[in-house]
Amino acid sequence: MLVGYFDADDILTYANPAFLRSYDATLGMSWSDLLRHNHAHQVGCRIRTDDFEAWLLSVRGRRAKVPYRSFEADFLDGRWVWMTEIVDPAGGMLCIASDITSLRPGERDLRQSRDRALRFAYTDALTGIGNRRHGLALLEAAMERQPGSLSVALLDLDHFKQINDQHGHAHGDEVLRDFAHRLSHAIRRDDTCARLGGEEFLLVLPDTLPADAGHLLERLFQQLRDASLVPGGLDYRCSAGIAAWQDGDTLDLLLRRADSALYQAKSLGRDQWQLAP
């Protein structure tokens, strides 16, 4: 079994000997440099791409955006592994690879079923991003680190009930998946997005001033406006409330302040964000 841990800055801070041998890695390497080394020296996992840097940029944009994922991968030495990646509340990622080269199909299915059950405990089944449990746990952990500039946003899709009523729930599900995809690609490696339930989403933005959180949301809102102009594109909008962490805030108090700002954005006409005092 291969075990490695990357901290919130994506630096390899722990690895067992099997992990170090398999990836020809050393502690202190960044995740990106490890993959560059693997690709250049043809060790570790097989990477199939004609443009490595473009591939790396794409993968980095998706990395750690869900709390748990598992997948099969093949190594250049002929081994086949089942890889799991778990994001912890501190923003680090635990990577565990189990050698399944010799497993019979039934044993492989059993392992995959177990990992799928673990993934569903932290992941929203419809959208694939973090669920309420995961999002609130990471927010609580961010607050415990005594942040200097932590911003939180609550987002709610506008007139979502009308979307379901007019176009059907299948279309509504497509809207939710589209929004989750856009949201997860709009944030940084150490940010968190989660679906709290229904059409409500959470953003946890460490080391982010409220004005910068607002700029992020405005770019997202503009994407939605532009997408509605494309023939056949999804036409929906979103409102949001931002709250900056203040000394003495509890989890509930911080979320209530963000929710009050969200209510104000809805009251002022929707398709906008407001900042809590």
Helices and strands as residue ranges (DSSP letters): E 2-6, E 12-15, H 17-23, H 31-41, H 52-62, E 68-74, E 80-87, E 93-99, H 105-122, H 132-144, E 151-157, H 160-167, H 169-186, E 192-197, E 200-205, H 210-227, E 238-244, H 251-267, E 273-275
